[in-house]
Amino acid sequence: MTVKIDKLADQVLEKLRTFFSSISDDSIAVALSGGLDSSVILSLSPENCSSYVTGIAGSKDLDNAKMAAQLLNRNCKEIIVSREDIISYAGTVMEIDPSTDKRDLGFETVLAAVLDNMDEKTLITGQGADEIFYGYSKFLADPGISNADAIEKLHTVTLPRENLIAEHFGKKLICPYLESGIMEISGISQREYNISGTENKLILRQVAALLGIPSEISQRKKKAAQYGSGFMKVLKKDLFPELRKDRK
């Protein structure tokens, strides 16, 4: 099993390196939360590429991203938002796509905040990593489900919406996990190569090890961006109190 995971990680890293070697736009930035997905992306990005993290004052993502950037010897710019900012960005997302599920709104609001405040024209995100490498908690909770439905939703609902959000702010998105051909790798979506016991994203964690990313980043158990940033806490309190006890 370990040999197979190592082989898949080698293939993933090759795909990502080839993809990043083709990026020529100087006006690009990385959305950084300080977790595994975005740190792998940042480590492969051009050295002149800035990164951005957003959150309410004192949020975990601000601390995590700052630490990750320091460990990777990269620059990270903080976008600290207020309650009013979050509600405003949530409203913008809902105007762009009124069908946005309230449970998805938090992450899309994080994206909107970064897009609106970044100086560059193109944002590189880690979108797709949770779907491909079984990152969601529901995969650990239910050993009987695959990632097929999550990947389908990503392509039919999430990505079209996020491209519209980027277009609204005059920006463009790049999603290396989805655009580099990783999904073409045989066996990449098999559950047993991505999850073992309570550990997920086994392939991607091995990619991080190959890149020399410190274990403080690659092995960290991290909340999704909408929670680590504090955005969802605000949305639940002010817009969706019925979700306060809802755990995704």
C-alpha positions in Angstrom: 0.0 0.0 0.0 2.7 2.5 1.0 4.6 1.7 -2.3 1.5 2.5 -4.3 0.9 5.8 -2.4 4.5 6.8 -2.9 4.1 6.1 -6.7 0.9 8.1 -6.9 2.5 11.0 -5.0 5.4 11.0 -7.5 2.9 11.2 -10.4 0.9 14.0 -8.7 4.0 16.0 -8.0 5.2 15.6 -11.6 1.8 16.8 -12.9 1.8 19.8 -10.6 5.4 20.8 -11.5 4.7 20.6 -15.2 1.6 22.7 -14.7 3.4 25.4 -12.8 6.2 25.5 -15.3 3.7 26.6 -17.9 2.4 29.6 -15.9 3.8 32.8 -17.4 1.5 35.5 -15.9 3.5 37.7 -13.5 0.3 39.1 -11.9 -0.6 36.0 -9.9 -1.2 35.3 -6.2 -2.0 32.3 -4.0 -4.9 32.0 -1.6 -3.3 30.7 1.5 -5.0 29.3 4.6 -1.9 27.8 6.0 -3.1 24.2 5.6 -1.8 21.3 3.4 -3.6 22.1 0.2 -2.6 25.8 -0.2 0.9 25.3 1.2 1.7 22.7 -1.5 0.4 25.2 -4.1 2.5 28.0 -2.6 5.7 26.0 -2.5 5.3 25.2 -6.2 4.4 28.7 -7.3 6.9 31.2 -8.7 9.1 32.8 -6.1 7.8 36.2 -6.9 4.2 35.1 -6.3 2.5 36.7 -3.3 0.0 35.0 -1.1 -3.1 36.3 0.7 -5.0 35.1 3.8 -8.2 36.5 5.1 -10.1 36.3 8.4 -11.5 38.1 11.3 -9.0 39.5 13.8 -7.5 36.7 15.9 -8.7 33.9 13.6 -6.7 30.7 13.3 -6.2 31.0 9.5 -4.3 34.3 10.0 -1.9 32.6 12.4 -1.6 29.4 10.4 -0.9 31.2 7.1 1.7 33.5 8.7 3.5 30.5 10.1 3.3 28.6 6.8 4.6 31.5 4.8 7.5 31.9 7.2 8.4 28.2 7.0 8.2 28.3 3.2 10.1 31.6 3.1 7.3 33.3 1.3 5.4 36.6 1.6 1.8 36.6 2.9 -0.5 39.5 3.0 -3.3 39.6 5.6 -6.8 40.7 4.8 -8.5 41.3 8.1 -12.3 41.7 7.7 -15.1 43.0 9.9 -18.5 41.5 10.6 -20.0 44.1 8.2 -17.4 43.1 5.5 -18.4 39.4 5.8 -22.1 40.1 5.5 -21.5 42.4 2.5 -19.4 39.8 0.7 -22.0 37.1 1.5 -24.6 39.3 -0.1 -22.5 39.8 -3.2 -22.1 36.0 -3.6 -25.8 35.5 -3.2 -26.5 38.1 -5.9 -24.1 36.4 -8.2 -25.6 32.9 -7.6 -28.9 33.0 -5.6 -28.9 29.2 -5.5 -25.8 29.1 -3.3 -26.5 26.7 -0.4 -26.0 28.4 3.0 -23.5 25.7 4.0 -21.4 26.6 0.9 -21.7 30.4 1.4 -18.9 30.6 4.0 -16.1 29.4 1.7 -17.4 31.4 -1.3 -17.4 34.6 0.9 -13.8 33.9 1.9 -13.0 33.7 -1.8 -14.8 36.9 -2.6 -12.9 38.8 0.2 -9.5 37.7 -1.2 -10.5 38.5 -4.8 -11.7 42.0 -3.9 -8.6 42.9 -1.9 -5.7 41.3 -3.9 -3.6 43.5 -6.2 -2.9 40.8 -8.8 -5.3 39.8 -11.6 -5.1 36.0 -11.2 -5.6 33.9 -8.0 -4.3 30.4 -7.6 -6.4 28.3 -5.3 -6.3 24.8 -3.8 -9.8 24.0 -5.0 -10.3 20.4 -5.7 -7.9 18.9 -3.2 -10.5 18.0 -0.6 -12.6 16.3 -3.3 -9.7 14.4 -5.0 -7.8 13.4 -1.9 -10.8 12.7 0.4 -10.3 15.7 2.6 -13.8 16.2 3.9 -14.7 14.9 7.4 -17.7 13.1 5.9 -15.3 10.7 4.1 -13.8 9.7 7.5 -17.2 9.5 9.1 -18.7 7.2 6.5 -16.4 4.5 5.1 -19.0 3.6 2.5 -18.9 6.7 0.4 -16.5 7.6 -2.4 -15.6 11.1 -3.7 -17.6 10.7 -7.0 -20.5 12.9 -5.9 -18.2 15.6 -4.4 -16.2 15.8 -7.7 -19.4 16.0 -9.7 -20.7 18.9 -7.6 -17.4 20.6 -7.9 -17.5 20.7 -11.7 -21.2 21.3 -12.2 -21.9 23.7 -9.3 -18.9 25.1 -7.4 -16.4 25.9 -10.2 -19.0 27.7 -12.4 -20.0 29.8 -9.4 -16.5 30.6 -8.4 -15.6 31.7 -11.9 -18.5 34.0 -11.9 -17.4 35.5 -8.5 -13.9 36.0 -9.9 -15.3 37.7 -13.0 -17.4 40.0 -10.8 -14.2 41.3 -9.2 -12.3 41.5 -12.6 -10.1 38.6 -11.7 -9.3 35.0 -12.9 -8.9 31.7 -11.1 -6.3 29.0 -11.6 -7.0 25.6 -9.9 -3.8 23.4 -10.3 -5.3 20.4 -8.6 -8.1 20.4 -11.3 -6.2 21.7 -14.3 -2.9 19.8 -14.1 -4.3 16.4 -15.2 -4.2 14.8 -11.7 -7.5 13.2 -12.2 -6.1 11.3 -15.2 -3.8 9.3 -12.9 -4.9 5.7 -12.6 -6.0 4.9 -9.0 -5.9 8.5 -7.8 -9.5 8.4 -6.7 -9.4 5.1 -4.9 -10.4 5.6 -1.3 -7.8 3.1 0.2 -4.9 5.2 -1.2 -6.2 8.4 0.4 -7.6 7.3 3.7 -6.2 5.0 6.4 -8.0 4.9 9.8 -8.4 8.5 10.9 -5.8 9.9 8.5 -6.8 11.4 5.2 -5.1 13.0 2.2 -2.4 10.3 2.3 -1.2 11.0 -1.2 -1.1 14.7 -0.9 0.7 14.5 2.5 3.4 12.5 0.7 3.6 15.1 -2.0 4.2 17.6 0.7 7.0 15.4 2.2 8.6 15.2 -1.3 8.6 19.0 -1.5 10.2 19.3 1.9 7.3 21.0 3.5 7.6 20.8 7.3 5.4 18.4 9.2 4.0 21.3 11.2 2.1 22.1 8.0 1.6 18.8 6.3 0.3 16.9 9.3 -1.8 19.7 10.8 -5.4 19.0 11.4 -7.0 22.1 10.1 -10.5 23.5 9.8 -11.9 24.4 6.4 -11.3 28.0 5.4 -14.8 29.2 6.2 -14.4 28.1 9.8 -10.7 28.8 10.3 -11.2 32.3 9.1 -14.1 33.0 11.4 -16.4 33.8 8.4 -18.9 31.0 9.1 -19.2 32.0 12.8 -20.4 35.5 11.7 -22.7 34.1 9.1 -24.3 31.6 11.5 -24.8 34.3 14.1 -26.2 37.0 11.9 -27.7 35.2 8.9 -28.3 31.6 9.6 -28.8 30.9 13.4 -30.4 27.6 12.5 -26.9 26.3 11.5 -25.2 27.0 14.9 -25.5 23.4 15.9 -25.0 22.0 12.4 -21.6 20.4 11.9 -20.5 19.8 8.4 
